[in-house]
Amino acid sequence: MTTTPTGGTPEYDPFNAPAPMPAMPEVGPPTPFPKPPPISVLAKVSIVFGVIAALGLGSLVAWGISQSGRFATVEAGKCLYLTDEAGGGQSYTTASCSSNRATFRIDDVRPGSSECRGSDYVQFELYGSSSSKRAEKTLCLALNVDSGDCLRDVVHETRIAKVRCTDIGAEARAFVMSGSSADCLSDDTELRYIGPPARTVCLRPTGENI
């Protein structure tokens, strides 16, 4: 601060006074972004069921690969079940067709890597050894069920299993009709097998006409 010759405070000069500092605007807390509304429990359940419905029975028409080489035990009319192996392969084990463990029936055995007569078969290729690059046989596997059988894990060919219809894990009940052109209900999943015998398997969601 400057002083006058007498040591007093200078008089205020409006023409030489420094410009006042601009007033700073008041700053409040930042406005938060709006949160999306929470997903209801019903919506979450609908999403889950939507995913399941989208999967359908796709794995039932997937290609299975086995390097077991047990060709003498497989022929049309026999039954088996599939299991996963290390490395992503699959293996089969034969079982009596009347056993609950027998989830698939061999309708046809075709040479080499072959297409089955119908898109609803599981086409399961057999290789002679772990080093083989060409399939020696193809098994055409149909779901081994009778009318009234209930199933769980229907989208996994290695985990599908027959269970009591009162089981909490039961997902579908099978209805088997003669002929490969029979009609199922609109909500059923249809599996048509040329055979022999020719048949149509209707998989009905549990809770409907159970």
Helices and strands as residue ranges (DSSP letters): H 41-55, G 58-61, E 63-66, G 71-73, E 79-84, E 90-95, E 104-111, E 122-126, E 137-143, E 150-152, E 161-163, E 172-178, E 189-193, E 199-205
